[in-house]
Amino acid sequence: MHTRLYRNGVLEKEGFPIEDVSDYVGDPENTVWFDLCSPTPGDLGVIGEELGLHELAVEDVLNDHQRPKVDVYDNHLFITVYGVHFDEGRLDPVEVNIFVTKNALVTVRQSDHFDIREVTRRWDGASRLAGHGVTFLLHGLLDYVVDSQFDLVQDLDARAEAMEESLFEDQVRDGRQLQREMYELRKNTTKLRKITMPMREVLGTLLRRDQDLVADRVMAPYYEDVYDHVLRVTEWVESIRDMLANVRETRLAQQGFRLNEIMKRVTSWAAIIAVPTMITGFYGQNVPYPGEGQAWGFWLSTVLVAVTSVALYSVFKKKDWL
């Protein structure tokens, strides 16, 4: 069981059954956290009744693919965020729904791909702030979510830069492989943008001065630090999208330039071949012509073929068409 009980800022119990939560929530000196992974509608209904959760918030948990948001109700907050998880090279966001009451924090994970143990380790690392109750717990959770997104956007940026530099390497890469990598990177960046852009609104709502449920002068700077990371992530994602757009345009320009080079070479060789063909065709007529049946006619045609071929090759080479 992922459960914890804090009393006056001190961790007293963890791993106790969720059924015991109702015994601890009634004491305002206690702060309770428990985690649910892929719960059934019946489980959510019981938790909702015990904590007095709004039915619309419980309904949103059952409906997947919610947008990152904060819903403010009379006695609690409902927050939706997304953790990052990769499945065979593709970004597969994990939805995490959070209920925040005055002395209880409930996390509902879509799957176990979201590492809740890393969140508890962060809480343990900042235990000096545990006296701030759910404000402390919520900060640790959001900080882990945003830091995970920040690490991912750093990795995507490094891959985008490597792809950009590879365009001008002397060794030509496989075009299909490069196109596939570019497609996957753009797709992952688009998915990341969808879950990071609304996070500005989430943190902005929590930092509002009229939001008393998690308002805390001591914890406010920590939330502002998370908000700053959110802004950096969103700006970084936008820069990656611009970089990928430039990579795509550069790739298309390179392909067009290469096609032009190929066409110039093909056209030049066609011209070199066409002139000797014309000369030999003239001397192959079935009607009388100058030099017919004479040695000098053969040597004249041979010299013309050689001279025109060399002349055309020199001209095209000078113009860098060959």
RODO-2510 file (C-alpha; in nm, 4 decimals, decimal comma):
residues 322
     n   res          X          Y          Z
     1     m     0,0000     0,0000     0,0000
     2     h     0,1295     0,3473    -0,0877
     3     t    -0,0031     0,5334     0,2136
     4     r     0,1491     0,7802     0,4591
     5     l     0,0449     0,9562     0,7750
     6     y     0,2154     1,2769     0,8894
     7     r     0,1362     1,4280     1,2270
     8     n     0,2655     1,7741     1,3091
     9     g     0,5217     1,7449     1,0298
    10     v     0,6529     1,4035     1,1353
    11     l     0,6046     1,0827     0,9389
    12     e     0,4329     0,8440     1,1798
    13     k     0,2983     0,5627     0,9621
    14     e     0,3175     0,4346     0,6090
    15     g     0,1952     0,1312     0,4226
    16     f    -0,1260     0,1049     0,6225
    17     p    -0,4532    -0,0092     0,4559
    18     i    -0,6526     0,2531     0,2727
    19     e    -0,9533     0,1542     0,4815
    20     d    -0,7856     0,3206     0,7809
    21     v    -0,7646     0,6593     0,6080
    22     s    -1,1030     0,7699     0,7354
    23     d    -0,9811     0,7180     1,0936
    24     y    -0,6950     0,9646     1,0432
    25     v    -0,8505     1,2307     0,8211
    26     g    -1,0840     1,3478     1,0941
    27     d    -0,7938     1,4813     1,3013
    28     p    -0,6841     1,8227     1,1655
    29     e    -0,3344     1,7644     1,3061
    30     n    -0,2872     1,4747     1,0640
    31     t    -0,1893     1,4876     0,6991
    32     v    -0,2728     1,1766     0,4996
    33     w    -0,1579     1,0642     0,1583
    34     f    -0,2586     0,7538    -0,0283
    35     d    -0,2176     0,6367    -0,3832
    36     l    -0,4503     0,4483    -0,6161
    37     c    -0,3331     0,2808    -0,9371
    38     s    -0,6009     0,2054    -1,1983
    39     p    -0,8831     0,1954    -0,9403
    40     t    -1,2313     0,0635    -1,0131
    41     p    -1,5332     0,2970    -1,0192
    42     g    -1,6468     0,1372    -0,6936
    43     d    -1,3190     0,2210    -0,5199
    44     l    -1,3397     0,5818    -0,6368
    45     g    -1,6992     0,6052    -0,5197
    46     v    -1,6049     0,4957    -0,1675
    47     i    -1,3111     0,7378    -0,1507
    48     g    -1,5282     1,0174    -0,2859
    49     e    -1,7878     0,9661    -0,0143
    50     e    -1,5325     0,9506     0,2665
    51     l    -1,3495     1,2672     0,1593
    52     g    -1,6508     1,4530     0,0229
    53     l    -1,5165     1,4735    -0,3321
    54     h    -1,7274     1,6331    -0,6018
    55     e    -1,8939     1,3888    -0,8402
    56     l    -1,7656     1,5742    -1,1457
    57     a    -1,4072     1,5362    -1,0245
    58     v    -1,4589     1,1634    -0,9689
    59     e    -1,6123     1,1382    -1,3155
    60     d    -1,3079     1,3067    -1,4713
    61     v    -1,0841     1,0398    -1,3189
    62     l    -1,2841     0,7690    -1,4937
    63     n    -1,2602     0,9522    -1,8281
    64     d    -0,9100     0,9189    -1,9673
    65     h    -0,7111     1,1768    -2,1639
    66     q    -0,8033     1,4788    -1,9553
    67     r    -0,6253     1,8045    -2,0246
    68     p    -0,3786     1,9172    -1,7529
    69     k    -0,5888     2,1452    -1,5345
    70     v    -0,6945     2,2595    -1,1880
    71     d    -1,0600     2,2476    -1,0857
    72     v    -1,1480     2,4361    -0,7689
    73     y    -1,4364     2,3011    -0,5599
    74     d    -1,5713     2,4104    -0,2233
    75     n    -1,3671     2,1736    -0,0090
    76     h    -1,0947     2,0399    -0,2384
    77     l    -0,8906     2,0830    -0,5540
    78     f    -0,8829     1,8437    -0,8449
    79     i    -0,5602     1,8501    -1,0488
    80     t    -0,4655     1,6562    -1,3592
    81     v    -0,1011     1,6285    -1,4683
    82     y     0,0974     1,3870    -1,6831
    83     g     0,4140     1,1947    -1,6165
    84     v     0,6440     1,0990    -1,9034
    85     h     0,7063     0,7410    -2,0071
    86     f     0,8710     0,5965    -2,3171
    87     d     0,7440     0,2819    -2,4835
    88     e     0,9650     0,1544    -2,7680
    89     g     1,0982     0,5012    -2,8430
    90     r     0,7588     0,6714    -2,8343
    91     l     0,6350     0,9056    -2,5647
    92     d     0,3422     0,7546    -2,3753
    93     p     0,2218     1,0096    -2,1141
    94     v     0,0799     0,8698    -1,7904
    95     e    -0,2202     1,0549    -1,6517
    96     v    -0,2057     1,1358    -1,2805
    97     n    -0,5121     1,2797    -1,1071
    98     i    -0,4761     1,4498    -0,7697
    99     f    -0,7344     1,5319    -0,5048
   100     v    -0,6226     1,7936    -0,2543
   101     t    -0,8171     1,8577     0,0665
   102     k    -0,7097     2,0507     0,3744
   103     n    -0,5284     1,7529     0,5261
   104     a    -0,5333     1,4797     0,2617
   105     l    -0,3666     1,4203    -0,0730
   106     v    -0,4933     1,1452    -0,3024
   107     t    -0,3054     1,0452    -0,6177
   108     v    -0,4760     0,8342    -0,8829
   109     r    -0,2378     0,6955    -1,1442
   110     q    -0,3450     0,5657    -1,4813
   111     s    -0,0754     0,2956    -1,4679
   112     d     0,2333     0,1993    -1,2710
   113     h     0,4573     0,3554    -1,5370
   114     f     0,4508     0,6654    -1,3178
   115     d     0,7156     0,6048    -1,0497
   116     i     0,5422     0,7058    -0,7276
   117     r     0,8405     0,5838    -0,5228
   118     e     1,0509     0,8629    -0,6687
   119     v     0,7951     1,1090    -0,5339
   120     t     0,8174     0,9609    -0,1832
   121     r     1,1972     0,9831    -0,2016
   122     r     1,1651     1,3544    -0,2735
   123     w     0,9383     1,3953     0,0244
   124     d     1,1921     1,2188     0,2434
   125     g     1,4717     1,4370     0,1068
   126     a     1,2826     1,7554     0,2055
   127     s     1,1272     1,6279     0,5288
   128     r     1,2066     1,9574     0,7046
   129     l     0,9114     2,1079     0,5143
   130     a     0,6683     1,8302     0,6062
   131     g     0,5060     2,0539     0,8655
   132     h     0,3326     2,2410     0,5829
   133     g     0,1018     1,9452     0,5235
   134     v    -0,0616     1,8900     0,1865
   135     t     0,1126     2,1976     0,0470
   136     f     0,4433     2,0189     0,0992
   137     l     0,3179     1,6921    -0,0481
   138     l     0,1655     1,8572    -0,3528
   139     h     0,4842     2,0506    -0,4205
   140     g     0,6957     1,7348    -0,4147
   141     l     0,4639     1,5642    -0,6592
   142     l     0,4453     1,8559    -0,9029
   143     d     0,8199     1,9133    -0,8757
   144     y     0,8864     1,5529    -0,9795
   145     v     0,6415     1,5775    -1,2707
   146     v     0,7939     1,8994    -1,4040
   147     d     1,1528     1,7814    -1,3517
   148     s     1,0753     1,4638    -1,5471
   149     q     0,9416     1,6763    -1,8309
   150     f     1,2488     1,8990    -1,8063
   151     d     1,4843     1,5992    -1,8353
   152     l     1,2905     1,4745    -2,1358
   153     v     1,2979     1,8068    -2,3163
   154     q     1,6755     1,8210    -2,2625
   155     d     1,7102     1,4803    -2,4258
   156     l     1,4875     1,5805    -2,7172
   157     d     1,6861     1,8999    -2,7656
   158     a     2,0143     1,7064    -2,7764
   159     r     1,8702     1,4681    -3,0342
   160     a     1,7398     1,7578    -3,2443
   161     e     2,0798     1,9291    -3,2389
   162     a     2,2553     1,6045    -3,3343
   163     m     2,0122     1,5613    -3,6222
   164     e     2,0723     1,9188    -3,7351
   165     e     2,4502     1,8730    -3,7346
   166     s     2,4263     1,5410    -3,9204
   167     l     2,2749     1,7191    -4,2206
   168     f     2,6130     1,8707    -4,3056
   169     e     2,8343     1,5715    -4,2358
   170     d     3,0560     1,4483    -4,5180
   171     q     2,9168     1,0970    -4,4835
   172     v     2,5642     1,0953    -4,6233
   173     r     2,3144     0,9230    -4,3933
   174     d     2,0392     0,6918    -4,5054
   175     g     1,7557     0,9206    -4,6110
   176     r     1,4800     0,6870    -4,4939
   177     q     1,6353     0,6430    -4,1512
   178     l     1,6785     1,0180    -4,1119
   179     q     1,3187     1,0756    -4,2188
   180     r     1,1975     0,8181    -3,9658
   181     e     1,3981     0,9721    -3,6820
   182     m     1,2709     1,3165    -3,7721
   183     y     0,9104     1,1935    -3,7744
   184     e     0,9398     1,0229    -3,4340
   185     l     1,1115     1,3252    -3,2809
   186     r     0,8438     1,5624    -3,4109
   187     k     0,5696     1,3314    -3,2843
   188     n     0,7226     1,3045    -2,9361
   189     t     0,7744     1,6802    -2,9216
   190     t     0,4120     1,7412    -3,0179
   191     k     0,2905     1,5041    -2,7455
   192     l     0,5165     1,6709    -2,4915
   193     r     0,3870     2,0133    -2,5903
   194     k     0,0283     1,9034    -2,5249
   195     i     0,1077     1,8089    -2,1646
   196     t     0,3496     2,0909    -2,0819
   197     m     0,1752     2,3979    -2,2218
   198     p    -0,1284     2,3737    -1,9846
   199     m     0,1062     2,3328    -1,6855
   200     r     0,1555     2,7098    -1,6812
   201     e    -0,2126     2,7478    -1,6084
   202     v    -0,1982     2,4761    -1,3405
   203     l     0,0846     2,6413    -1,1472
   204     g    -0,0584     2,9863    -1,2085
   205     t    -0,3869     2,8842    -1,0480
   206     l    -0,2099     2,7395    -0,7437
   207     l    -0,0077     3,0593    -0,7021
   208     r    -0,3095     3,2874    -0,7107
   209     r    -0,3388     3,4979    -0,3954
   210     d    -0,7069     3,4177    -0,3566
   211     q    -0,6362     3,0437    -0,3502
   212     d    -0,6374     2,9713     0,0244
   213     l    -0,6341     2,5941     0,0132
   214     v    -0,2641     2,5648    -0,0653
   215     a    -0,1572     2,9200     0,0131
   216     d     0,1579     2,9219     0,2251
   217     r     0,4169     3,1985     0,2471
   218     v     0,6976     2,9531     0,3192
   219     m     0,6038     2,7166     0,0369
   220     a     0,5189     2,9876    -0,2160
   221     p     0,8820     3,0296    -0,3342
   222     y     0,9031     2,6558    -0,3954
   223     y     0,5931     2,6671    -0,6127
   224     e     0,7346     2,9677    -0,7959
   225     d     1,0485     2,7661    -0,8641
   226     v     0,8360     2,4886    -1,0164
   227     y     0,6513     2,7516    -1,2203
   228     d     0,9843     2,8821    -1,3488
   229     h     1,0784     2,5309    -1,4592
   230     v     0,7436     2,4990    -1,6348
   231     l     0,8117     2,8181    -1,8297
   232     r     1,1564     2,6932    -1,9271
   233     v     1,0145     2,3611    -2,0430
   234     t     0,7438     2,5228    -2,2565
   235     e     0,9899     2,7671    -2,4126
   236     w     1,2333     2,4841    -2,4787
   237     v     0,9643     2,2744    -2,6443
   238     e     0,8791     2,5637    -2,8754
   239     s     1,2463     2,6079    -2,9672
   240     i     1,2729     2,2356    -3,0468
   241     r     0,9694     2,2593    -3,2735
   242     d     1,1295     2,5523    -3,4550
   243     m     1,4580     2,3619    -3,4812
   244     l     1,2843     2,0572    -3,6264
   245     a     1,1011     2,2778    -3,8752
   246     n     1,4377     2,4239    -3,9826
   247     v     1,5853     2,0736    -4,0087
   248     r     1,2976     1,9662    -4,2288
   249     e     1,3301     2,2730    -4,4539
   250     t     1,7065     2,2273    -4,4756
   251     r     1,6613     1,8620    -4,5637
   252     l     1,4169     1,9497    -4,8396
   253     a     1,6526     2,2184    -4,9693
   254     q     1,9404     1,9700    -4,9713
   255     q     1,7304     1,7185    -5,1624
   256     g     1,6366     1,9849    -5,4177
   257     f     1,9989     2,0936    -5,4520
   258     r     2,1137     1,7341    -5,4936
   259     l     1,8456     1,6735    -5,7557
   260     n     1,9625     1,9816    -5,9459
   261     e     2,3209     1,8548    -5,9345
   262     i     2,2141     1,5179    -6,0684
   263     m     2,0080     1,6773    -6,3453
   264     k     2,3030     1,8966    -6,4497
   265     r     2,5313     1,5964    -6,4744
   266     v     2,2790     1,3868    -6,6631
   267     t     2,2091     1,6740    -6,9039
   268     s     2,5808     1,7392    -6,9580
   269     w     2,6573     1,3776    -7,0398
   270     a     2,3523     1,3648    -7,2664
   271     a     2,4863     1,6676    -7,4558
   272     i     2,8324     1,5106    -7,4873
   273     i     2,6816     1,1931    -7,6259
   274     a     2,4379     1,3733    -7,8553
   275     v     2,7015     1,5594    -8,0625
   276     p     2,9080     1,2488    -8,1579
   277     t     2,5821     1,0686    -8,2319
   278     m     2,4858     1,3481    -8,4712
   279     i     2,8234     1,3354    -8,6485
   280     t     2,8313     0,9576    -8,6879
   281     g     2,4712     0,9659    -8,7970
   282     f     2,5554     1,2141    -9,0716
   283     y     2,8332     0,9912    -9,2030
   284     g     2,6042     0,6928    -9,1956
   285     q     2,3611     0,8273    -9,4566
   286     n     2,2580     0,6110    -9,7511
   287     v     2,3099     0,9013    -9,9968
   288     p     2,6322     1,0453   -10,1388
   289     y     2,8161     1,2825    -9,8988
   290     p     3,1635     1,4405    -9,8867
   291     g     3,4265     1,1761    -9,8021
   292     e     3,2045     0,8799    -9,8905
   293     g     3,4188     0,5705    -9,9500
   294     q     3,7420     0,7612    -9,8768
   295     a     3,9833     0,7346    -9,5834
   296     w     3,9854     1,1059    -9,5112
   297     g     3,6084     1,0972    -9,4492
   298     f     3,6536     0,8382    -9,1760
   299     w     3,9378     1,0284    -9,0123
   300     l     3,7466     1,3580    -9,0364
   301     s     3,4445     1,2138    -8,8559
   302     t     3,6690     1,0595    -8,5897
   303     v     3,8491     1,3891    -8,5290
   304     l     3,5188     1,5784    -8,5097
   305     v     3,3839     1,3307    -8,2538
   306     a     3,6964     1,3545    -8,0379
   307     v     3,7279     1,7341    -8,0581
   308     t     3,3630     1,8100    -7,9854
   309     s     3,3491     1,5587    -7,6981
   310     v     3,6615     1,7025    -7,5331
   311     a     3,5411     2,0583    -7,5914
   312     l     3,1999     1,9926    -7,4382
   313     y     3,3515     1,8080    -7,1422
   314     s     3,5899     2,0986    -7,0749
   315     v     3,3134     2,3568    -7,0913
   316     f     3,0814     2,1617    -6,8601
   317     k     3,3639     2,0884    -6,6175
   318     k     3,4552     2,4555    -6,6026
   319     k     3,0946     2,5448    -6,5233
   320     d     3,0911     2,2731    -6,2535
   321     w     2,8248     2,0764    -6,4286
   322     l     3,0316     1,7584    -6,4105
***
